[in-house]
Amino acid sequence: MSQAPNLRSALRVAPGARVNLAKVDPGDTHGFDRESGKAMVDGLLDRLTELQERVWAEGRRSVLIVLQGIDAAGKDGTIRKVMTAFNPQGCPVASFKVPSTEELSHDFLWRIHRRVPARGEIGIFNRSHYEDVLVVRVHELVPKDVWKARYDQIVAFEDHLTANGTTVVKFFLYIDRDEQLERFRARYDDPTKRWKFALGDLEERKHWDDYIAAYEDALSKTSTDGAPWYVIPANKKWFRDLAVASVVADTLQELDPQYPEPEDLPEGLVIE
């Protein structure tokens, strides 16, 4: 995939860079067209399958894929399309919703750390610890000085993970407001998808600008060399899939996981 490294570089948030989402086109496809892009995804899925098997067999390191995005950005769709390449046995998925009473009785990272993938696993977070500097901020669920301190706490947490063998890769799936509206309408109009639509989604939509500001701060303050953010233009689902698959495949390839050496077996063993 000769063009994949260029995508990885183009979409990555450089450490210390200030993100301005107004300068990002959610419909951008970075020169790829739909037909060839979808064909490339098929090849990338095969590559991901082989790389996951090597990560699992090696059993020394883990990978954490974080998916964030405003409502209807395509987190579930990305898992369904891209992560289908992975054997579920080694690919746990954690979805973080409103914290339970037990979770609220601990620090905000407690429920997160419990779901970090084990060695040999590629884990996926559908939403994550970033909700505590996004929805918590937008709805003023804790004082400002509390959520502002969490940026440094998140960076320290992710540094701890990377120092202990977990590779962290984070995706912000970016759609525009018009695309979100079309997806909400499509959900409501489709009897098989209406269950995914809630009136609360429309209330959240009223806070669009506040969420964009919160995402800009999160992306700017927490993209590091060890746990980078990638801003994925996600208006076009096929490009979203291509971009995420490319970045994950290149990240795994860079780890260069190896099959373990076979055990010392006797010569002439007869297997019956």
C-alpha atoms as a printed R data frame, in Angstrom:
    type eleno elety resid chain resno       x       y      z
1   ATOM     1    CA   MET     A     1   0.000   0.000  0.000
2   ATOM     2    CA   SER     A     2   2.331   2.707 -1.230
3   ATOM     3    CA   GLN     A     3  -0.011   5.590 -0.431
4   ATOM     4    CA   ALA     A     4  -0.906   4.507  3.108
5   ATOM     5    CA   PRO     A     5   2.163   6.078  4.809
6   ATOM     6    CA   ASN     A     6   1.204   9.430  3.237
7   ATOM     7    CA   LEU     A     7  -2.282   9.149  4.713
8   ATOM     8    CA   ARG     A     8  -0.868   8.337  8.106
9   ATOM     9    CA   SER     A     9   1.338  11.399  8.013
10  ATOM    10    CA   ALA     A    10  -1.343  13.704  6.607
11  ATOM    11    CA   LEU     A    11  -3.973  12.820  9.216
12  ATOM    12    CA   ARG     A    12  -1.769  12.755 12.308
13  ATOM    13    CA   VAL     A    13  -1.948  15.568 14.869
14  ATOM    14    CA   ALA     A    14   1.629  16.581 15.581
15  ATOM    15    CA   PRO     A    15   2.484  16.867 19.296
16  ATOM    16    CA   GLY     A    16   2.063  20.457 20.412
17  ATOM    17    CA   ALA     A    17   0.097  21.468 17.306
18  ATOM    18    CA   ARG     A    18  -3.014  23.557 17.745
19  ATOM    19    CA   VAL     A    19  -5.978  21.897 16.014
20  ATOM    20    CA   ASN     A    20  -8.472  24.090 14.179
21  ATOM    21    CA   LEU     A    21 -11.225  21.867 12.827
22  ATOM    22    CA   ALA     A    22 -12.589  24.702 10.697
23  ATOM    23    CA   LYS     A    23  -9.556  24.128  8.478
24  ATOM    24    CA   VAL     A    24 -10.325  20.421  8.042
25  ATOM    25    CA   ASP     A    25 -12.734  19.365  5.291
26  ATOM    26    CA   PRO     A    26 -14.820  16.433  6.608
27  ATOM    27    CA   GLY     A    27 -15.494  15.434  2.999
28  ATOM    28    CA   ASP     A    28 -11.835  15.356  1.973
29  ATOM    29    CA   THR     A    29 -10.628  12.086  0.428
30  ATOM    30    CA   HIS     A    30  -6.965  13.079  0.012
31  ATOM    31    CA   GLY     A    31  -6.923  12.222 -3.678
32  ATOM    32    CA   PHE     A    32  -8.517   8.783 -3.388
33  ATOM    33    CA   ASP     A    33 -11.653   7.877 -5.330
34  ATOM    34    CA   ARG     A    34 -14.475   5.685 -4.119
35  ATOM    35    CA   GLU     A    35 -13.890   2.701 -6.401
36  ATOM    36    CA   SER     A    36 -10.156   2.341 -5.859
37  ATOM    37    CA   GLY     A    37 -10.460   3.293 -2.203
38  ATOM    38    CA   LYS     A    38 -12.949   0.521 -1.459
39  ATOM    39    CA   ALA     A    39 -10.725  -1.950 -3.288
40  ATOM    40    CA   MET     A    40  -7.780  -0.860 -1.170
41  ATOM    41    CA   VAL     A    41  -9.781  -1.476  1.994
42  ATOM    42    CA   ASP     A    42 -10.261  -5.106  1.007
43  ATOM    43    CA   GLY     A    43  -6.505  -5.532  0.713
44  ATOM    44    CA   LEU     A    44  -5.906  -3.752  4.000
45  ATOM    45    CA   LEU     A    45  -8.313  -6.056  5.826
46  ATOM    46    CA   ASP     A    46  -6.275  -9.060  4.713
47  ATOM    47    CA   ARG     A    47  -3.155  -7.316  5.926
48  ATOM    48    CA   LEU     A    48  -4.768  -6.528  9.283
49  ATOM    49    CA   THR     A    49  -5.811 -10.150  9.745
50  ATOM    50    CA   GLU     A    50  -2.255 -11.357  9.252
51  ATOM    51    CA   LEU     A    51  -0.765  -8.680 11.506
52  ATOM    52    CA   GLN     A    52  -3.241  -9.392 14.313
53  ATOM    53    CA   GLU     A    53  -2.349 -13.063 14.201
54  ATOM    54    CA   ARG     A    54   1.311 -12.126 14.652
55  ATOM    55    CA   VAL     A    55   0.506  -9.809 17.586
56  ATOM    56    CA   TRP     A    56  -1.523 -12.599 19.216
57  ATOM    57    CA   ALA     A    57   1.128 -15.257 18.596
58  ATOM    58    CA   GLU     A    58   3.941 -13.066 19.866
59  ATOM    59    CA   GLY     A    59   1.987 -12.248 23.033
60  ATOM    60    CA   ARG     A    60   4.380  -9.552 24.249
61  ATOM    61    CA   ARG     A    61   2.577  -6.331 23.451
62  ATOM    62    CA   SER     A    62  -0.931  -4.955 23.147
63  ATOM    63    CA   VAL     A    63  -2.575  -2.304 20.990
64  ATOM    64    CA   LEU     A    64  -5.349   0.069 22.037
65  ATOM    65    CA   ILE     A    65  -7.478   1.697 19.341
66  ATOM    66    CA   VAL     A    66  -9.541   4.645 20.592
67  ATOM    67    CA   LEU     A    67 -12.545   5.788 18.535
68  ATOM    68    CA   GLN     A    68 -14.112   9.155 19.279
69  ATOM    69    CA   GLY     A    69 -16.543  11.295 17.348
70  ATOM    70    CA   ILE     A    70 -19.652  13.356 17.681
71  ATOM    71    CA   ASP     A    71 -22.995  11.486 17.512
72  ATOM    72    CA   ALA     A    72 -23.444   9.594 14.202
73  ATOM    73    CA   ALA     A    73 -19.785  10.057 13.243
74  ATOM    74    CA   GLY     A    74 -19.467   6.348 12.476
75  ATOM    75    CA   LYS     A    75 -17.761   4.684 15.427
76  ATOM    76    CA   ASP     A    76 -19.962   1.580 15.229
77  ATOM    77    CA   GLY     A    77 -19.622   1.460 11.465
78  ATOM    78    CA   THR     A    78 -15.849   1.623 11.678
79  ATOM    79    CA   ILE     A    79 -15.791  -1.290 14.105
80  ATOM    80    CA   ARG     A    80 -18.175  -3.267 11.923
81  ATOM    81    CA   LYS     A    81 -16.266  -2.632  8.678
82  ATOM    82    CA   VAL     A    82 -12.583  -2.316  9.618
83  ATOM    83    CA   MET     A    83 -12.237  -4.347 12.796
84  ATOM    84    CA   THR     A    84 -14.001  -7.289 11.186
85  ATOM    85    CA   ALA     A    85 -10.494  -8.186 10.044
86  ATOM    86    CA   PHE     A    86  -9.626  -9.168 13.604
87  ATOM    87    CA   ASN     A    87 -10.333 -12.486 15.312
88  ATOM    88    CA   PRO     A    88 -12.735 -11.591 18.170
89  ATOM    89    CA   GLN     A    89 -10.792 -13.912 20.480
90  ATOM    90    CA   GLY     A    90  -7.981 -11.375 20.538
91  ATOM    91    CA   CYS     A    91  -9.963  -8.185 19.984
92  ATOM    92    CA   PRO     A    92 -12.063  -7.051 22.962
93  ATOM    93    CA   VAL     A    93 -14.349  -4.051 22.394
94  ATOM    94    CA   ALA     A    94 -15.275  -1.747 25.276
95  ATOM    95    CA   SER     A    95 -18.101   0.776 24.966
96  ATOM    96    CA   PHE     A    96 -18.157   3.507 27.606
97  ATOM    97    CA   LYS     A    97 -21.542   4.965 28.367
98  ATOM    98    CA   VAL     A    98 -22.820   6.998 31.340
99  ATOM    99    CA   PRO     A    99 -20.753   5.945 34.391
100 ATOM   100    CA   SER     A   100 -22.424   3.647 36.894
101 ATOM   101    CA   THR     A   101 -22.680   4.441 40.603
102 ATOM   102    CA   GLU     A   102 -19.722   2.174 41.276
103 ATOM   103    CA   GLU     A   103 -17.642   3.833 38.555
104 ATOM   104    CA   LEU     A   104 -18.447   7.296 39.868
105 ATOM   105    CA   SER     A   105 -17.170   6.259 43.289
106 ATOM   106    CA   HIS     A   106 -13.660   5.914 41.787
107 ATOM   107    CA   ASP     A   107 -11.382   8.252 39.845
108 ATOM   108    CA   PHE     A   108 -12.412   8.791 36.223
109 ATOM   109    CA   LEU     A   109  -9.694   6.517 34.837
110 ATOM   110    CA   TRP     A   110 -10.577   3.525 37.024
111 ATOM   111    CA   ARG     A   111 -13.176   2.068 34.672
112 ATOM   112    CA   ILE     A   112 -10.887   2.727 31.713
113 ATOM   113    CA   HIS     A   113  -7.796   0.988 33.034
114 ATOM   114    CA   ARG     A   114  -9.797  -2.157 33.753
115 ATOM   115    CA   ARG     A   115 -10.605  -2.512 30.031
116 ATOM   116    CA   VAL     A   116  -7.126  -1.950 28.608
117 ATOM   117    CA   PRO     A   117  -6.192  -4.889 26.337
118 ATOM   118    CA   ALA     A   118  -3.902  -7.608 27.656
119 ATOM   119    CA   ARG     A   119  -0.660  -8.618 25.983
120 ATOM   120    CA   GLY     A   120  -1.360 -10.124 22.575
121 ATOM   121    CA   GLU     A   121  -4.703  -8.333 22.234
122 ATOM   122    CA   ILE     A   122  -5.813  -5.467 20.025
123 ATOM   123    CA   GLY     A   123  -8.473  -3.668 22.051
124 ATOM   124    CA   ILE     A   124 -10.998  -1.134 20.815
125 ATOM   125    CA   PHE     A   125 -12.567   1.653 22.851
126 ATOM   126    CA   ASN     A   126 -15.891   2.915 21.472
127 ATOM   127    CA   ARG     A   127 -15.766   6.248 23.284
128 ATOM   128    CA   SER     A   128 -13.251   6.363 26.088
129 ATOM   129    CA   HIS     A   129 -11.634   8.348 28.892
130 ATOM   130    CA   TYR     A   130 -11.969  11.390 26.621
131 ATOM   131    CA   GLU     A   131 -15.642  11.655 27.510
132 ATOM   132    CA   ASP     A   132 -14.379  13.183 30.756
133 ATOM   133    CA   VAL     A   133 -13.045  16.227 28.890
134 ATOM   134    CA   LEU     A   134 -15.868  16.279 26.323
135 ATOM   135    CA   VAL     A   135 -19.428  15.633 27.545
136 ATOM   136    CA   VAL     A   136 -18.367  16.373 31.119
137 ATOM   137    CA   ARG     A   137 -17.020  19.730 29.984
138 ATOM   138    CA   VAL     A   138 -19.912  20.648 27.682
139 ATOM   139    CA   HIS     A   139 -22.550  19.861 30.308
140 ATOM   140    CA   GLU     A   140 -20.526  21.234 33.229
141 ATOM   141    CA   LEU     A   141 -20.769  17.990 35.186
142 ATOM   142    CA   VAL     A   142 -17.651  18.868 37.174
143 ATOM   143    CA   PRO     A   143 -15.968  22.215 37.876
144 ATOM   144    CA   LYS     A   144 -13.697  23.673 35.185
145 ATOM   145    CA   ASP     A   145 -10.546  23.258 37.247
146 ATOM   146    CA   VAL     A   146 -11.326  19.527 37.554
147 ATOM   147    CA   TRP     A   147 -11.758  18.751 33.849
148 ATOM   148    CA   LYS     A   148  -8.864  21.018 32.848
149 ATOM   149    CA   ALA     A   149  -6.518  19.003 35.072
150 ATOM   150    CA   ARG     A   150  -7.561  15.830 33.277
151 ATOM   151    CA   TYR     A   151  -5.607  16.614 30.111
152 ATOM   152    CA   ASP     A   152  -2.327  16.122 31.945
153 ATOM   153    CA   GLN     A   153  -3.735  13.107 33.782
154 ATOM   154    CA   ILE     A   154  -4.755  11.502 30.484
155 ATOM   155    CA   VAL     A   155  -1.330  12.105 28.960
156 ATOM   156    CA   ALA     A   156   0.322  10.588 32.032
157 ATOM   157    CA   PHE     A   157  -2.026   7.586 31.864
158 ATOM   158    CA   GLU     A   158  -1.283   6.972 28.191
159 ATOM   159    CA   ASP     A   159   2.451   7.417 28.810
160 ATOM   160    CA   HIS     A   160   2.155   4.739 31.479
161 ATOM   161    CA   LEU     A   161   0.434   2.392 29.031
162 ATOM   162    CA   THR     A   162   3.017   2.890 26.308
163 ATOM   163    CA   ALA     A   163   5.886   2.431 28.764
164 ATOM   164    CA   ASN     A   164   4.375  -0.923 29.690
165 ATOM   165    CA   GLY     A   165   3.953  -2.306 26.200
166 ATOM   166    CA   THR     A   166   0.628  -0.934 24.956
167 ATOM   167    CA   THR     A   167   0.631   0.967 21.671
168 ATOM   168    CA   VAL     A   168  -2.101   3.623 21.714
169 ATOM   169    CA   VAL     A   169  -3.621   4.969 18.494
170 ATOM   170    CA   LYS     A   170  -6.536   7.408 18.625
171 ATOM   171    CA   PHE     A   171  -9.028   8.390 15.933
172 ATOM   172    CA   PHE     A   172 -11.361  11.372 15.852
173 ATOM   173    CA   LEU     A   173 -14.021  10.676 13.221
174 ATOM   174    CA   TYR     A   174 -14.949  14.108 11.906
175 ATOM   175    CA   ILE     A   175 -18.256  14.793 10.155
176 ATOM   176    CA   ASP     A   176 -19.919  18.137  9.557
177 ATOM   177    CA   ARG     A   177 -23.245  19.267 10.916
178 ATOM   178    CA   ASP     A   178 -25.126  18.699  7.653
179 ATOM   179    CA   GLU     A   179 -23.867  15.121  7.437
180 ATOM   180    CA   GLN     A   180 -24.940  14.451 11.012
181 ATOM   181    CA   LEU     A   181 -28.429  15.750 10.173
182 ATOM   182    CA   GLU     A   182 -28.682  13.429  7.162
183 ATOM   183    CA   ARG     A   183 -27.584  10.448  9.239
184 ATOM   184    CA   PHE     A   184 -30.101  11.252 11.970
185 ATOM   185    CA   ARG     A   185 -32.862  11.472  9.351
186 ATOM   186    CA   ALA     A   186 -31.753   8.179  7.808
187 ATOM   187    CA   ARG     A   187 -31.895   6.479 11.200
188 ATOM   188    CA   TYR     A   188 -35.353   7.798 11.921
189 ATOM   189    CA   ASP     A   189 -36.719   6.894  8.482
190 ATOM   190    CA   ASP     A   190 -35.370   3.325  8.513
191 ATOM   191    CA   PRO     A   191 -37.489   1.004 10.711
192 ATOM   192    CA   THR     A   192 -34.465  -1.252 11.229
193 ATOM   193    CA   LYS     A   193 -32.336   1.635 12.485
194 ATOM   194    CA   ARG     A   194 -34.839   3.820 14.340
195 ATOM   195    CA   TRP     A   195 -33.840   2.110 17.602
196 ATOM   196    CA   LYS     A   196 -30.488   3.903 17.309
197 ATOM   197    CA   PHE     A   197 -32.181   7.305 17.265
198 ATOM   198    CA   ALA     A   198 -33.094   9.145 20.463
199 ATOM   199    CA   LEU     A   199 -34.610  12.549 21.125
200 ATOM   200    CA   GLY     A   200 -31.574  13.207 23.293
201 ATOM   201    CA   ASP     A   201 -29.471  13.197 20.118
202 ATOM   202    CA   LEU     A   202 -31.267  16.359 19.007
203 ATOM   203    CA   GLU     A   203 -30.591  18.000 22.359
204 ATOM   204    CA   GLU     A   204 -26.900  17.155 22.063
205 ATOM   205    CA   ARG     A   205 -26.868  18.565 18.540
206 ATOM   206    CA   LYS     A   206 -27.680  21.989 19.997
207 ATOM   207    CA   HIS     A   207 -24.250  21.900 21.665
208 ATOM   208    CA   TRP     A   208 -22.385  21.322 18.376
209 ATOM   209    CA   ASP     A   209 -20.073  24.334 18.692
210 ATOM   210    CA   ASP     A   210 -19.262  23.516 22.313
211 ATOM   211    CA   TYR     A   211 -18.348  19.951 21.368
212 ATOM   212    CA   ILE     A   212 -16.136  21.099 18.500
213 ATOM   213    CA   ALA     A   213 -14.289  23.445 20.867
214 ATOM   214    CA   ALA     A   214 -13.901  20.627 23.390
215 ATOM   215    CA   TYR     A   215 -12.556  18.274 20.724
216 ATOM   216    CA   GLU     A   216 -10.098  20.872 19.481
217 ATOM   217    CA   ASP     A   217  -8.663  21.242 22.981
218 ATOM   218    CA   ALA     A   218  -8.517  17.484 23.564
219 ATOM   219    CA   LEU     A   219  -6.786  16.833 20.245
220 ATOM   220    CA   SER     A   220  -4.338  19.675 20.772
221 ATOM   221    CA   LYS     A   221  -3.433  18.874 24.367
222 ATOM   222    CA   THR     A   222  -3.192  15.071 24.254
223 ATOM   223    CA   SER     A   223  -1.629  14.064 20.923
224 ATOM   224    CA   THR     A   224   1.830  12.723 21.749
225 ATOM   225    CA   ASP     A   225   4.506  10.706 19.987
226 ATOM   226    CA   GLY     A   226   3.496   7.631 21.957
227 ATOM   227    CA   ALA     A   227  -0.289   8.108 21.704
228 ATOM   228    CA   PRO     A   228  -1.062  10.170 18.594
229 ATOM   229    CA   TRP     A   229  -4.411  11.447 17.437
230 ATOM   230    CA   TYR     A   230  -5.555  11.120 13.831
231 ATOM   231    CA   VAL     A   231  -8.309  13.398 12.504
232 ATOM   232    CA   ILE     A   232 -10.288  11.297 10.019
233 ATOM   233    CA   PRO     A   233 -12.532  13.100  7.501
234 ATOM   234    CA   ALA     A   234 -15.590  10.874  7.889
235 ATOM   235    CA   ASN     A   235 -18.390  12.330  5.753
236 ATOM   236    CA   LYS     A   236 -17.642   9.598  3.221
237 ATOM   237    CA   LYS     A   237 -17.762   6.255  4.956
238 ATOM   238    CA   TRP     A   238 -15.568   4.488  2.407
239 ATOM   239    CA   PHE     A   239 -12.760   6.988  3.001
240 ATOM   240    CA   ARG     A   240 -13.183   6.752  6.765
241 ATOM   241    CA   ASP     A   241 -12.686   3.002  6.496
242 ATOM   242    CA   LEU     A   242  -9.689   3.395  4.205
243 ATOM   243    CA   ALA     A   243  -8.009   5.948  6.454
244 ATOM   244    CA   VAL     A   244  -8.511   4.031  9.700
245 ATOM   245    CA   ALA     A   245  -7.473   0.723  8.155
246 ATOM   246    CA   SER     A   246  -4.357   2.300  6.642
247 ATOM   247    CA   VAL     A   247  -3.236   3.904  9.888
248 ATOM   248    CA   VAL     A   248  -3.866   0.772 11.969
249 ATOM   249    CA   ALA     A   249  -2.100  -1.465  9.445
250 ATOM   250    CA   ASP     A   250   0.945   0.788  9.297
251 ATOM   251    CA   THR     A   251   1.026   1.075 13.084
252 ATOM   252    CA   LEU     A   252   0.999  -2.708 13.468
253 ATOM   253    CA   GLN     A   253   3.566  -3.144 10.708
254 ATOM   254    CA   GLU     A   254   5.874  -0.729 12.493
255 ATOM   255    CA   LEU     A   255   5.668  -2.903 15.618
256 ATOM   256    CA   ASP     A   256   6.899  -5.799 13.463
257 ATOM   257    CA   PRO     A   257   5.375  -8.566 15.628
258 ATOM   258    CA   GLN     A   258   7.052 -11.933 15.153
259 ATOM   259    CA   TYR     A   259   5.841 -15.486 15.415
260 ATOM   260    CA   PRO     A   260   7.549 -17.182 18.365
261 ATOM   261    CA   GLU     A   261  10.258 -19.733 17.727
262 ATOM   262    CA   PRO     A   262   8.837 -23.266 17.785
263 ATOM   263    CA   GLU     A   263   9.548 -25.405 20.822
264 ATOM   264    CA   ASP     A   264  12.534 -27.708 20.721
265 ATOM   265    CA   LEU     A   265  10.909 -30.803 19.247
266 ATOM   266    CA   PRO     A   266  12.525 -34.202 18.764
267 ATOM   267    CA   GLU     A   267  13.670 -35.216 15.307
268 ATOM   268    CA   GLY     A   268  11.582 -37.804 13.546
269 ATOM   269    CA   LEU     A   269   8.446 -37.154 15.585
270 ATOM   270    CA   VAL     A   270   5.551 -39.203 14.243
271 ATOM   271    CA   ILE     A   271   2.208 -37.448 14.546
272 ATOM   272    CA   GLU     A   272  -0.664 -39.915 14.398
